[in-house]
């Protein structure tokens, strides 16, 4: 997975952290959790606020 795979990352996060409310996640935690996903293989420096917002929005959608 790459940073641009926001939907795929969101699904992986919802499976890895089923008891987490994505609306309550700060970007520092979100960033670290994405990096910790086993299938994630992108450069950590390529992330940014817009990318993290897209991942969080997709995760919120998944949770609903």
PDB file of N, CA, C and O in Angstrom, chain B, residues numbered from 101:
ATOM      1  N   UNK B 101       0.840  -1.189   0.000  1.00  0.00           N
ATOM      2  CA  UNK B 101       0.000   0.000   0.000  1.00  0.00           C
ATOM      3  C   UNK B 101       0.877   1.243   0.000  1.00  0.00           C
ATOM      4  O   UNK B 101       1.964   1.267   0.578  1.00  0.00           O
ATOM      5  N   UNK B 102       0.379   2.251  -0.654  1.00  0.00           N
ATOM      6  CA  UNK B 102       1.042   3.558  -0.713  1.00  0.00           C
ATOM      7  C   UNK B 102       0.150   4.593  -0.027  1.00  0.00           C
ATOM      8  O   UNK B 102      -1.019   4.320   0.243  1.00  0.00           O
ATOM      9  N   UNK B 103       0.693   5.774   0.255  1.00  0.00           N
ATOM     10  CA  UNK B 103      -0.079   6.831   0.914  1.00  0.00           C
ATOM     11  C   UNK B 103      -1.344   7.180   0.149  1.00  0.00           C
ATOM     12  O   UNK B 103      -2.345   7.569   0.752  1.00  0.00           O
ATOM     13  N   UNK B 104      -1.314   7.047  -1.167  1.00  0.00           N
ATOM     14  CA  UNK B 104      -2.473   7.425  -1.981  1.00  0.00           C
ATOM     15  C   UNK B 104      -3.596   6.386  -1.949  1.00  0.00           C
ATOM     16  O   UNK B 104      -4.682   6.642  -2.469  1.00  0.00           O
ATOM     17  N   UNK B 105      -3.355   5.235  -1.356  1.00  0.00           N
ATOM     18  CA  UNK B 105      -4.369   4.182  -1.264  1.00  0.00           C
ATOM     19  C   UNK B 105      -5.234   4.378  -0.021  1.00  0.00           C
ATOM     20  O   UNK B 105      -5.331   3.486   0.822  1.00  0.00           O
ATOM     21  N   UNK B 106      -5.859   5.545   0.089  1.00  0.00           N
ATOM     22  CA  UNK B 106      -6.569   5.896   1.324  1.00  0.00           C
ATOM     23  C   UNK B 106      -7.682   4.913   1.681  1.00  0.00           C
ATOM     24  O   UNK B 106      -7.858   4.583   2.854  1.00  0.00           O
ATOM     25  N   UNK B 107      -8.431   4.446   0.694  1.00  0.00           N
ATOM     26  CA  UNK B 107      -9.527   3.508   0.983  1.00  0.00           C
ATOM     27  C   UNK B 107      -8.956   2.177   1.501  1.00  0.00           C
ATOM     28  O   UNK B 107      -9.451   1.629   2.485  1.00  0.00           O
ATOM     29  N   UNK B 108      -7.943   1.679   0.849  1.00  0.00           N
ATOM     30  CA  UNK B 108      -7.317   0.420   1.257  1.00  0.00           C
ATOM     31  C   UNK B 108      -6.699   0.539   2.658  1.00  0.00           C
ATOM     32  O   UNK B 108      -6.807  -0.379   3.472  1.00  0.00           O
ATOM     33  N   UNK B 109      -6.064   1.660   2.923  1.00  0.00           N
ATOM     34  CA  UNK B 109      -5.486   1.905   4.251  1.00  0.00           C
ATOM     35  C   UNK B 109      -6.589   1.972   5.294  1.00  0.00           C
ATOM     36  O   UNK B 109      -6.452   1.416   6.384  1.00  0.00           O
ATOM     37  N   UNK B 110      -7.676   2.648   4.966  1.00  0.00           N
ATOM     38  CA  UNK B 110      -8.799   2.768   5.905  1.00  0.00           C
ATOM     39  C   UNK B 110      -9.367   1.401   6.263  1.00  0.00           C
ATOM     40  O   UNK B 110      -9.673   1.139   7.426  1.00  0.00           O
ATOM     41  N   UNK B 111      -9.508   0.542   5.281  1.00  0.00           N
ATOM     42  CA  UNK B 111     -10.017  -0.814   5.541  1.00  0.00           C
ATOM     43  C   UNK B 111      -9.049  -1.570   6.440  1.00  0.00           C
ATOM     44  O   UNK B 111      -9.470  -2.239   7.384  1.00  0.00           O
ATOM     45  N   UNK B 112      -7.758  -1.469   6.155  1.00  0.00           N
ATOM     46  CA  UNK B 112      -6.750  -2.149   6.970  1.00  0.00           C
ATOM     47  C   UNK B 112      -6.761  -1.623   8.405  1.00  0.00           C
ATOM     48  O   UNK B 112      -6.633  -2.397   9.353  1.00  0.00           O
ATOM     49  N   UNK B 113      -6.914  -0.315   8.563  1.00  0.00           N
ATOM     50  CA  UNK B 113      -6.954   0.263   9.909  1.00  0.00           C
ATOM     51  C   UNK B 113      -8.204  -0.163  10.662  1.00  0.00           C
ATOM     52  O   UNK B 113      -8.142  -0.434  11.862  1.00  0.00           O
ATOM     53  N   UNK B 114      -9.337  -0.225   9.973  1.00  0.00           N
ATOM     54  CA  UNK B 114     -10.569  -0.639  10.652  1.00  0.00           C
ATOM     55  C   UNK B 114     -10.493  -2.093  11.096  1.00  0.00           C
ATOM     56  O   UNK B 114     -11.088  -2.469  12.106  1.00  0.00           O
ATOM     57  N   UNK B 115      -9.761  -2.910  10.342  1.00  0.00           N
ATOM     58  CA  UNK B 115      -9.572  -4.311  10.730  1.00  0.00           C
ATOM     59  C   UNK B 115      -8.543  -4.433  11.852  1.00  0.00           C
ATOM     60  O   UNK B 115      -8.709  -5.256  12.753  1.00  0.00           O
ATOM     61  N   UNK B 116      -7.487  -3.628  11.810  1.00  0.00           N
ATOM     62  CA  UNK B 116      -6.420  -3.692  12.808  1.00  0.00           C
ATOM     63  C   UNK B 116      -6.832  -3.055  14.133  1.00  0.00           C
ATOM     64  O   UNK B 116      -6.350  -3.455  15.193  1.00  0.00           O
ATOM     65  N   UNK B 117      -7.720  -2.070  14.074  1.00  0.00           N
ATOM     66  CA  UNK B 117      -8.112  -1.329  15.273  1.00  0.00           C
ATOM     67  C   UNK B 117      -9.633  -1.195  15.324  1.00  0.00           C
ATOM     68  O   UNK B 117     -10.164  -0.090  15.211  1.00  0.00           O
ATOM     69  N   UNK B 118     -10.340  -2.324  15.495  1.00  0.00           N
ATOM     70  CA  UNK B 118     -11.808  -2.301  15.434  1.00  0.00           C
ATOM     71  C   UNK B 118     -12.477  -1.498  16.549  1.00  0.00           C
ATOM     72  O   UNK B 118     -13.611  -1.049  16.381  1.00  0.00           O
ATOM     73  N   UNK B 119     -11.804  -1.309  17.676  1.00  0.00           N
ATOM     74  CA  UNK B 119     -12.412  -0.577  18.794  1.00  0.00           C
ATOM     75  C   UNK B 119     -12.046   0.907  18.806  1.00  0.00           C
ATOM     76  O   UNK B 119     -12.358   1.615  19.764  1.00  0.00           O
ATOM     77  N   UNK B 120     -11.388   1.378  17.752  1.00  0.00           N
ATOM     78  CA  UNK B 120     -10.961   2.775  17.683  1.00  0.00           C
ATOM     79  C   UNK B 120     -11.982   3.602  16.925  1.00  0.00           C
ATOM     80  O   UNK B 120     -12.433   3.216  15.846  1.00  0.00           O
ATOM     81  N   UNK B 121     -12.344   4.747  17.497  1.00  0.00           N
ATOM     82  CA  UNK B 121     -13.233   5.697  16.817  1.00  0.00           C
ATOM     83  C   UNK B 121     -12.370   6.574  15.906  1.00  0.00           C
ATOM     84  O   UNK B 121     -11.593   7.388  16.405  1.00  0.00           O
ATOM     85  N   UNK B 122     -12.488   6.426  14.586  1.00  0.00           N
ATOM     86  CA  UNK B 122     -11.625   7.187  13.682  1.00  0.00           C
ATOM     87  C   UNK B 122     -11.795   8.700  13.803  1.00  0.00           C
ATOM     88  O   UNK B 122     -10.893   9.454  13.436  1.00  0.00           O
ATOM     89  N   UNK B 123     -12.940   9.150  14.315  1.00  0.00           N
ATOM     90  CA  UNK B 123     -13.162  10.592  14.480  1.00  0.00           C
ATOM     91  C   UNK B 123     -12.307  11.160  15.609  1.00  0.00           C
ATOM     92  O   UNK B 123     -12.042  12.361  15.647  1.00  0.00           O
ATOM     93  N   UNK B 124     -11.874  10.294  16.530  1.00  0.00           N
ATOM     94  CA  UNK B 124     -11.124  10.746  17.705  1.00  0.00           C
ATOM     95  C   UNK B 124      -9.616  10.547  17.564  1.00  0.00           C
ATOM     96  O   UNK B 124      -8.872  10.759  18.522  1.00  0.00           O
ATOM     97  N   UNK B 125      -9.162  10.144  16.383  1.00  0.00           N
ATOM     98  CA  UNK B 125      -7.742   9.845  16.184  1.00  0.00           C
ATOM     99  C   UNK B 125      -6.992  11.114  15.765  1.00  0.00           C
ATOM    100  O   UNK B 125      -7.420  11.833  14.863  1.00  0.00           O
ATOM    101  N   UNK B 126      -5.867  11.373  16.435  1.00  0.00           N
ATOM    102  CA  UNK B 126      -5.041  12.513  16.013  1.00  0.00           C
ATOM    103  C   UNK B 126      -4.106  12.060  14.895  1.00  0.00           C
ATOM    104  O   UNK B 126      -3.872  10.866  14.713  1.00  0.00           O
ATOM    105  N   UNK B 127      -3.579  13.021  14.154  1.00  0.00           N
ATOM    106  CA  UNK B 127      -2.773  12.700  12.972  1.00  0.00           C
ATOM    107  C   UNK B 127      -1.450  12.024  13.311  1.00  0.00           C
ATOM    108  O   UNK B 127      -0.935  11.247  12.508  1.00  0.00           O
ATOM    109  N   UNK B 128      -0.891  12.305  14.484  1.00  0.00           N
ATOM    110  CA  UNK B 128       0.363  11.651  14.874  1.00  0.00           C
ATOM    111  C   UNK B 128       0.139  10.148  15.032  1.00  0.00           C
ATOM    112  O   UNK B 128       0.912   9.337  14.521  1.00  0.00           O
ATOM    113  N   UNK B 129      -0.935   9.787  15.750  1.00  0.00           N
ATOM    114  CA  UNK B 129      -1.265   8.364  15.915  1.00  0.00           C
ATOM    115  C   UNK B 129      -1.601   7.742  14.572  1.00  0.00           C
ATOM    116  O   UNK B 129      -1.119   6.656  14.253  1.00  0.00           O
ATOM    117  N   UNK B 130      -2.424   8.420  13.783  1.00  0.00           N
ATOM    118  CA  UNK B 130      -2.826   7.895  12.480  1.00  0.00           C
ATOM    119  C   UNK B 130      -1.600   7.623  11.607  1.00  0.00           C
ATOM    120  O   UNK B 130      -1.496   6.562  10.991  1.00  0.00           O
ATOM    121  N   UNK B 131      -0.697   8.558  11.557  1.00  0.00           N
ATOM    122  CA  UNK B 131       0.540   8.421  10.786  1.00  0.00           C
ATOM    123  C   UNK B 131       1.316   7.175  11.232  1.00  0.00           C
ATOM    124  O   UNK B 131       1.731   6.362  10.406  1.00  0.00           O
ATOM    125  N   UNK B 132       1.500   7.042  12.530  1.00  0.00           N
ATOM    126  CA  UNK B 132       2.258   5.892  13.057  1.00  0.00           C
ATOM    127  C   UNK B 132       1.544   4.571  12.814  1.00  0.00           C
ATOM    128  O   UNK B 132       2.189   3.563  12.522  1.00  0.00           O
ATOM    129  N   UNK B 133       0.228   4.565  12.929  1.00  0.00           N
ATOM    130  CA  UNK B 133      -0.536   3.335  12.695  1.00  0.00           C
ATOM    131  C   UNK B 133      -0.464   2.916  11.233  1.00  0.00           C
ATOM    132  O   UNK B 133      -0.383   1.725  10.933  1.00  0.00           O
ATOM    133  N   UNK B 134      -0.493   3.879  10.326  1.00  0.00           N
ATOM    134  CA  UNK B 134      -0.367   3.548   8.899  1.00  0.00           C
ATOM    135  C   UNK B 134       1.005   2.937   8.638  1.00  0.00           C
ATOM    136  O   UNK B 134       1.113   1.918   7.955  1.00  0.00           O
ATOM    137  N   UNK B 135       2.048   3.553   9.176  1.00  0.00           N
ATOM    138  CA  UNK B 135       3.401   3.026   8.980  1.00  0.00           C
ATOM    139  C   UNK B 135       3.540   1.614   9.524  1.00  0.00           C
ATOM    140  O   UNK B 135       4.327   0.824   9.003  1.00  0.00           O
ATOM    141  N   UNK B 136       2.780   1.285  10.572  1.00  0.00           N
ATOM    142  CA  UNK B 136       2.869  -0.035  11.211  1.00  0.00           C
ATOM    143  C   UNK B 136       2.079  -1.118  10.472  1.00  0.00           C
ATOM    144  O   UNK B 136       2.227  -2.301  10.779  1.00  0.00           O
ATOM    145  N   UNK B 137       1.244  -0.732   9.507  1.00  0.00           N
ATOM    146  CA  UNK B 137       0.469  -1.736   8.776  1.00  0.00           C
ATOM    147  C   UNK B 137       1.422  -2.657   8.005  1.00  0.00           C
ATOM    148  O   UNK B 137       2.352  -2.180   7.355  1.00  0.00           O
ATOM    149  N   UNK B 138       1.191  -3.984   8.077  1.00  0.00           N
ATOM    150  CA  UNK B 138       2.121  -4.921   7.444  1.00  0.00           C
ATOM    151  C   UNK B 138       2.252  -4.765   5.923  1.00  0.00           C
ATOM    152  O   UNK B 138       3.318  -5.033   5.368  1.00  0.00           O
ATOM    153  N   UNK B 139       1.194  -4.338   5.255  1.00  0.00           N
ATOM    154  CA  UNK B 139       1.234  -4.217   3.791  1.00  0.00           C
ATOM    155  C   UNK B 139       1.631  -2.820   3.315  1.00  0.00           C
ATOM    156  O   UNK B 139       1.663  -2.565   2.111  1.00  0.00           O
ATOM    157  N   UNK B 140       1.933  -1.918   4.241  1.00  0.00           N
ATOM    158  CA  UNK B 140       2.298  -0.560   3.858  1.00  0.00           C
ATOM    159  C   UNK B 140       3.771  -0.498   3.491  1.00  0.00           C
ATOM    160  O   UNK B 140       4.629  -0.972   4.237  1.00  0.00           O
ATOM    161  N   UNK B 141       4.058   0.094   2.331  1.00  0.00           N
ATOM    162  CA  UNK B 141       5.450   0.109   1.864  1.00  0.00           C
ATOM    163  C   UNK B 141       5.807   1.392   1.111  1.00  0.00           C
ATOM    164  O   UNK B 141       6.456   1.343   0.067  1.00  0.00           O
ATOM    165  N   UNK B 142       5.385   2.531   1.639  1.00  0.00           N
ATOM    166  CA  UNK B 142       5.702   3.800   0.987  1.00  0.00           C
ATOM    167  C   UNK B 142       6.687   4.585   1.855  1.00  0.00           C
ATOM    168  O   UNK B 142       6.918   4.244   3.015  1.00  0.00           O
ATOM    169  N   UNK B 143       7.253   5.622   1.285  1.00  0.00           N
ATOM    170  CA  UNK B 143       8.201   6.471   1.996  1.00  0.00           C
ATOM    171  C   UNK B 143       7.456   7.267   3.072  1.00  0.00           C
ATOM    172  O   UNK B 143       6.513   7.989   2.750  1.00  0.00           O
ATOM    173  N   UNK B 144       7.855   7.152   4.330  1.00  0.00           N
ATOM    174  CA  UNK B 144       7.184   7.891   5.407  1.00  0.00           C
ATOM    175  C   UNK B 144       7.175   9.401   5.183  1.00  0.00           C
ATOM    176  O   UNK B 144       6.283  10.087   5.683  1.00  0.00           O
ATOM    177  N   UNK B 145       8.135   9.925   4.452  1.00  0.00           N
ATOM    178  CA  UNK B 145       8.233  11.367   4.223  1.00  0.00           C
ATOM    179  C   UNK B 145       7.229  11.868   3.191  1.00  0.00           C
ATOM    180  O   UNK B 145       7.062  13.078   3.038  1.00  0.00           O
ATOM    181  N   UNK B 146       6.560  10.968   2.483  1.00  0.00           N
ATOM    182  CA  UNK B 146       5.618  11.387   1.435  1.00  0.00           C
ATOM    183  C   UNK B 146       4.238  11.717   1.990  1.00  0.00           C
ATOM    184  O   UNK B 146       3.352  12.132   1.243  1.00  0.00           O
ATOM    185  N   UNK B 147       4.052  11.538   3.273  1.00  0.00           N
ATOM    186  CA  UNK B 147       2.763  11.831   3.893  1.00  0.00           C
ATOM    187  C   UNK B 147       2.626  13.321   4.160  1.00  0.00           C
ATOM    188  O   UNK B 147       3.609  14.062   4.174  1.00  0.00           O
ATOM    189  N   UNK B 148       1.392  13.740   4.370  1.00  0.00           N
ATOM    190  CA  UNK B 148       1.112  15.129   4.714  1.00  0.00           C
ATOM    191  C   UNK B 148      -0.290  15.233   5.277  1.00  0.00           C
ATOM    192  O   UNK B 148      -1.023  14.246   5.333  1.00  0.00           O
ATOM    193  N   UNK B 149      -0.656  16.421   5.691  1.00  0.00           N
ATOM    194  CA  UNK B 149      -1.960  16.624   6.320  1.00  0.00           C
ATOM    195  C   UNK B 149      -3.115  16.227   5.396  1.00  0.00           C
ATOM    196  O   UNK B 149      -4.079  15.604   5.842  1.00  0.00           O
ATOM    197  N   UNK B 150      -3.023  16.584   4.119  1.00  0.00           N
ATOM    198  CA  UNK B 150      -4.102  16.253   3.166  1.00  0.00           C
ATOM    199  C   UNK B 150      -4.271  14.745   3.025  1.00  0.00           C
ATOM    200  O   UNK B 150      -5.393  14.241   2.969  1.00  0.00           O
ATOM    201  N   UNK B 151      -3.163  14.037   2.968  1.00  0.00           N
ATOM    202  CA  UNK B 151      -3.210  12.575   2.835  1.00  0.00           C
ATOM    203  C   UNK B 151      -3.821  11.954   4.090  1.00  0.00           C
ATOM    204  O   UNK B 151      -4.671  11.069   3.999  1.00  0.00           O
ATOM    205  N   UNK B 152      -3.386  12.420   5.254  1.00  0.00           N
ATOM    206  CA  UNK B 152      -3.929  11.886   6.503  1.00  0.00           C
ATOM    207  C   UNK B 152      -5.417  12.208   6.637  1.00  0.00           C
ATOM    208  O   UNK B 152      -6.185  11.385   7.136  1.00  0.00           O
ATOM    209  N   UNK B 153      -5.825  13.385   6.202  1.00  0.00           N
ATOM    210  CA  UNK B 153      -7.254  13.743   6.210  1.00  0.00           C
ATOM    211  C   UNK B 153      -8.054  12.795   5.324  1.00  0.00           C
ATOM    212  O   UNK B 153      -9.141  12.361   5.706  1.00  0.00           O
ATOM    213  N   UNK B 154      -7.533  12.472   4.155  1.00  0.00           N
ATOM    214  CA  UNK B 154      -8.223  11.565   3.234  1.00  0.00           C
ATOM    215  C   UNK B 154      -8.344  10.162   3.839  1.00  0.00           C
ATOM    216  O   UNK B 154      -9.382   9.512   3.719  1.00  0.00           O
ATOM    217  N   UNK B 155      -7.273   9.708   4.485  1.00  0.00           N
ATOM    218  CA  UNK B 155      -7.306   8.389   5.126  1.00  0.00           C
ATOM    219  C   UNK B 155      -8.323   8.389   6.257  1.00  0.00           C
ATOM    220  O   UNK B 155      -9.115   7.455   6.382  1.00  0.00           O
ATOM    221  N   UNK B 156      -8.307   9.436   7.085  1.00  0.00           N
ATOM    222  CA  UNK B 156      -9.245   9.506   8.201  1.00  0.00           C
ATOM    223  C   UNK B 156     -10.691   9.565   7.699  1.00  0.00           C
ATOM    224  O   UNK B 156     -11.567   8.914   8.268  1.00  0.00           O
ATOM    225  N   UNK B 157     -10.944  10.333   6.648  1.00  0.00           N
ATOM    226  CA  UNK B 157     -12.300  10.429   6.095  1.00  0.00           C
ATOM    227  C   UNK B 157     -12.767   9.076   5.570  1.00  0.00           C
ATOM    228  O   UNK B 157     -13.918   8.690   5.774  1.00  0.00           O
ATOM    229  N   UNK B 158     -11.884   8.365   4.902  1.00  0.00           N
ATOM    230  CA  UNK B 158     -12.241   7.048   4.380  1.00  0.00           C
ATOM    231  C   UNK B 158     -12.491   6.067   5.529  1.00  0.00           C
ATOM    232  O   UNK B 158     -13.387   5.227   5.445  1.00  0.00           O
ATOM    233  N   UNK B 159     -11.711   6.171   6.585  1.00  0.00           N
ATOM    234  CA  UNK B 159     -11.877   5.292   7.748  1.00  0.00           C
ATOM    235  C   UNK B 159     -13.220   5.578   8.439  1.00  0.00           C
ATOM    236  O   UNK B 159     -13.922   4.656   8.855  1.00  0.00           O
ATOM    237  N   UNK B 160     -13.566   6.868   8.554  1.00  0.00           N
ATOM    238  CA  UNK B 160     -14.868   7.233   9.147  1.00  0.00           C
ATOM    239  C   UNK B 160     -15.989   6.650   8.315  1.00  0.00           C
ATOM    240  O   UNK B 160     -16.959   6.125   8.863  1.00  0.00           O
ATOM    241  N   UNK B 161     -15.872   6.733   6.992  1.00  0.00           N
ATOM    242  CA  UNK B 161     -16.882   6.156   6.096  1.00  0.00           C
ATOM    243  C   UNK B 161     -16.990   4.642   6.302  1.00  0.00           C
ATOM    244  O   UNK B 161     -18.089   4.091   6.352  1.00  0.00           O
ATOM    245  N   UNK B 162     -15.841   3.981   6.419  1.00  0.00           N
ATOM    246  CA  UNK B 162     -15.824   2.535   6.650  1.00  0.00           C
ATOM    247  C   UNK B 162     -16.535   2.172   7.946  1.00  0.00           C
ATOM    248  O   UNK B 162     -17.249   1.171   8.016  1.00  0.00           O
ATOM    249  N   UNK B 163     -16.333   2.993   8.969  1.00  0.00           N
ATOM    250  CA  UNK B 163     -16.877   2.701  10.297  1.00  0.00           C
ATOM    251  C   UNK B 163     -18.400   2.879  10.348  1.00  0.00           C
ATOM    252  O   UNK B 163     -19.066   2.310  11.213  1.00  0.00           O
ATOM    253  N   UNK B 164     -18.938   3.661   9.429  1.00  0.00           N
ATOM    254  CA  UNK B 164     -20.386   3.951   9.461  1.00  0.00           C
ATOM    255  C   UNK B 164     -21.213   2.971   8.710  1.00  0.00           C
ATOM    256  O   UNK B 164     -22.436   3.104   8.662  1.00  0.00           O
TER     257      UNK B 164
END
